[in-house]
Amino acid sequence: MSHSFPRSRAWADLTSDEIAAARNRNALVLIPTGATEQHAAHLSVDCDTFLSASVARLAAERVEALPVLVAPALPFGFSPHHISHAGTISLRLDTYLGVLGDVAGSILRSGFKRVLFVNGHGGNSAPLRAKVGEMVTDGHPVGMIDYWAPGERIWIEQLAGQLKRGGHACEQETALMLALRGDDHNEAERILAAARPMLPRLIQPWIAPGHAGDPLTDAGAGWPPIFQADDGGYYGDPAAATQDNGKAILETIVAALADFLTAFAATPLRLGVSRDPAKPSVSAPLYGEQ
């Protein structure tokens, strides 16, 4: 199937007429969501926003079945658990939920048929899922995905450090930042030098220092990862990150997200809470069989 694609996948680069033309070709719209928060001594406070926006753009460029536009990233998220550290800017939960609804609602009201939040901050995940649940049951075709999730099973195996999962300012995030900003030699050297002395941190930051057990993780319970002022600001093994491995992890994540976007856009999804069995509400596929 051939499509006339916009000259850029970035919403902000396009004119209103170009965005309308993409809408008329059933474009899928991605909204990157991130945070402005501390990422230890080695990563910049824009890490989550930069990664979600970068991965969303790279994945959008690989989708061939339909146009995919990437809206401006939301740079502030739900980050009160980092507020003890300078540089963190957090929205209150009700403010964050309201902003999500306003941004997605504006896009849908302009005629787009489906929107997907592409999230880059773990603290946003639960609020996003709750907001998506509200919007979908209200009849609005809005989904969410953590950018790292589709390829997680594969990229975890690519980690070289001691923590075999994602964390915060961890090996995965450090490696991705090196891959995406490593062309700036000074920045790469700064990140590597700052991360080098960081010992692996393998227990969640919600556990106070000196206590070895973690019944919350063992049970799958909920508690925010509190990073107070006495905390080093990371969870994971950032010293294990390299630029080369970051490129490999980035490729895994982008390829898996692009595959998900293609499948998401082609899938009929139920909407609303129709009580008439003869008239179920469905968000039609954006391409393929309608």
C-alpha positions in Angstrom: 0.0 0.0 0.0 1.5 3.4 -1.0 1.1 6.5 1.1 2.1 10.1 0.5 4.0 10.8 3.6 4.6 14.3 5.1 8.0 15.9 4.6 8.7 15.5 8.3 7.3 13.2 11.0 7.6 16.0 13.6 4.3 17.9 14.2 6.2 21.1 15.1 8.0 21.1 11.7 4.8 21.1 9.7 2.3 23.7 8.7 -1.4 23.5 9.6 -2.2 22.5 6.1 0.4 19.7 6.1 -1.0 18.4 9.4 -4.5 18.4 7.9 -3.3 16.5 4.9 -1.7 13.8 7.1 -4.9 13.6 9.1 -6.9 13.1 5.9 -4.5 10.1 5.2 -5.5 8.6 8.5 -2.2 9.4 10.2 -1.5 8.0 13.7 -0.4 10.7 16.2 2.2 9.9 18.9 2.5 12.1 22.0 5.9 11.6 23.8 5.6 12.0 27.5 8.6 12.4 29.8 9.8 14.4 32.8 12.2 17.0 33.9 13.9 15.4 36.9 17.2 14.5 38.4 19.1 11.6 36.8 22.0 11.3 39.2 25.3 13.0 38.6 25.8 11.8 35.0 22.6 12.3 33.0 20.7 15.5 32.2 17.3 16.3 33.7 15.7 16.1 30.2 16.7 12.4 29.9 13.2 10.9 30.0 11.7 13.5 27.6 14.6 13.3 25.2 14.5 9.5 25.1 10.8 9.2 24.6 10.8 11.9 21.8 13.8 10.4 20.1 12.6 6.8 20.1 9.1 7.9 19.0 10.6 9.8 16.1 12.9 7.0 15.0 10.1 4.4 15.2 7.7 6.7 13.3 10.2 7.0 10.5 10.2 3.2 10.1 6.5 2.7 9.8 5.6 2.2 6.1 1.9 1.3 6.3 0.6 4.7 7.2 1.8 8.2 8.2 2.9 8.6 11.8 3.2 12.1 13.3 5.1 12.9 16.5 3.5 15.7 18.5 5.7 18.0 20.7 6.9 16.1 23.8 5.3 16.9 27.1 8.4 17.8 29.2 6.8 17.7 32.6 5.4 14.6 34.3 4.4 13.2 37.6 7.8 13.3 39.5 7.1 14.1 43.2 9.4 11.3 44.3 12.4 13.2 42.8 11.5 16.6 44.1 14.2 16.5 46.9 16.8 17.0 44.2 17.5 20.2 42.4 16.4 20.4 38.8 13.2 18.4 39.2 9.9 20.0 38.0 6.8 18.0 38.8 3.2 18.4 38.0 0.5 17.6 40.6 -1.4 14.4 39.7 -4.6 16.2 38.9 -2.7 18.8 36.8 -0.9 16.0 34.9 -4.1 14.1 34.2 -5.7 17.3 33.0 -2.9 18.2 30.6 -2.9 14.6 29.1 -6.6 14.9 28.4 -6.3 18.4 26.9 -3.4 17.5 24.6 -5.0 14.3 23.3 -8.4 15.9 23.1 -7.1 18.8 21.0 -5.7 16.3 18.5 -8.8 14.2 18.3 -11.0 17.3 18.0 -9.0 18.3 14.9 -10.1 15.1 13.2 -7.4 12.5 13.9 -8.8 9.0 14.5 -6.3 7.6 17.0 -3.7 8.9 19.4 -0.9 7.1 21.3 1.1 8.4 24.3 4.7 7.1 24.1 6.0 7.4 27.6 9.5 7.7 28.8 9.1 8.1 32.6 8.2 5.2 34.9 6.4 7.6 37.3 4.0 8.5 34.5 3.0 4.9 33.7 0.2 4.4 36.2 -1.3 7.9 35.7 -1.2 7.4 31.9 -3.0 4.0 32.2 -5.7 5.5 34.4 -6.2 8.5 32.0 -6.3 6.2 29.0 -8.9 4.0 30.8 -11.1 7.0 31.4 -10.7 8.4 27.9 -11.4 5.1 26.1 -14.5 4.3 28.2 -15.7 7.8 27.4 -15.3 7.0 23.7 -12.0 8.6 22.8 -9.4 6.4 20.9 -6.3 7.1 23.0 -3.7 4.5 24.0 -0.3 4.5 25.8 2.9 2.5 25.6 6.2 2.8 27.6 8.8 3.1 24.8 10.9 0.4 26.3 8.1 -2.2 26.7 7.7 -3.8 23.2 11.4 -4.9 23.0 12.0 -5.3 26.8 12.5 -9.1 26.7 15.3 -8.7 24.1 17.1 -5.6 25.4 17.3 -6.9 29.0 19.4 -9.7 27.6 21.7 -7.1 26.0 22.5 -5.5 29.3 26.1 -6.0 30.5 25.7 -4.9 34.1 24.5 -6.6 37.2 20.9 -5.3 37.2 18.9 -7.2 34.5 16.0 -4.8 34.3 15.3 -1.1 33.7 15.9 1.3 36.6 16.5 5.0 36.9 19.6 6.7 35.5 20.5 3.0 35.0 22.6 1.1 32.4 19.8 1.2 29.8 19.1 4.9 30.1 22.8 5.7 30.2 23.6 3.6 27.2 20.7 5.1 25.2 21.9 8.6 26.0 25.4 7.7 24.9 24.0 6.3 21.7 21.9 9.3 20.9 24.2 12.1 22.2 27.6 10.3 21.7 28.5 12.3 18.6 29.2 15.1 21.0 32.5 13.8 22.3 32.7 16.1 25.3 29.2 15.1 26.4 30.0 11.4 26.0 33.2 11.7 28.0 31.3 13.7 30.7 28.7 11.0 31.1 31.2 8.2 31.1 33.5 9.9 33.7 30.6 10.7 36.0 29.1 7.2 35.8 32.4 5.3 36.2 32.6 5.4 40.0 28.9 4.5 40.5 28.7 1.0 42.1 25.8 -1.3 41.0 22.7 -0.5 43.0 20.5 -3.6 42.9 17.9 -2.9 45.5 15.0 -0.5 44.9 15.4 3.1 46.2 12.3 2.8 48.3 14.2 0.7 50.7 16.1 2.7 53.4 19.9 2.2 53.5 21.0 -0.8 55.6 17.9 -2.9 55.0 18.6 -5.9 52.7 15.1 -7.2 52.1 12.4 -5.9 49.7 9.0 -7.5 50.3 7.4 -5.0 47.9 9.2 -6.1 44.9 8.8 -9.8 45.9 5.1 -9.4 46.2 4.5 -7.0 43.3 3.2 -4.3 45.6 3.1 -0.6 45.0 5.3 2.1 46.4 7.0 5.0 44.6 10.8 5.0 44.3 11.6 7.8 46.7 14.9 9.6 45.9 15.4 11.8 49.0 18.3 14.3 49.3 20.6 11.7 50.9 20.2 9.4 47.9 22.6 9.0 45.0 19.8 9.4 42.5 20.1 6.2 40.5 19.0 2.6 40.5 20.9 0.1 38.4 24.4 -0.2 37.0 25.2 2.9 34.9 28.9 2.3 35.0 28.3 -0.8 32.7 26.9 1.3 29.9 28.9 1.8 26.6 28.0 3.8 23.5 28.3 0.7 21.3 25.9 -1.3 23.4 23.7 1.7 23.6 23.4 1.6 19.8 22.4 -2.1 19.9 19.8 -1.5 22.6 18.5 1.5 20.8 18.0 -0.6 17.6 16.2 -3.3 19.6 13.8 -0.7 21.2 13.1 1.3 18.0 12.5 -1.8 15.9 10.1 -3.3 18.4 8.2 0.0 18.9 7.9 0.4 15.1 6.4 -3.1 14.8 4.0 -2.3 17.6 2.9 1.0 16.0 2.1 -0.8 12.7 0.1 -3.4 14.5 -1.7 -0.9 16.8 -2.8 1.2 13.8 -4.2 -1.9 12.1 -6.2 -3.3 15.0 -9.9 -2.6 15.6 -10.3 -1.6 19.2 -13.5 -1.4 21.3 -14.5 2.1 22.6 -17.0 3.4 25.1 -19.5 1.4 27.1 -22.3 0.8 24.6 -25.3 -1.0 26.2 -26.8 -1.8 22.8 -25.4 -5.2 21.6 -26.4 -4.3 18.1 -24.3 -1.1 18.1 -20.9 -1.7 19.7 -18.5 1.2 19.4 -15.2 0.4 17.7 -12.2 2.4 16.8 -11.7 1.3 13.2 -8.2 0.4 11.9 -6.3 3.3 10.4 -5.3 1.2 7.4 -6.1 -2.2 5.9 -9.7 -3.5 6.1 -12.1 -0.9 7.3 
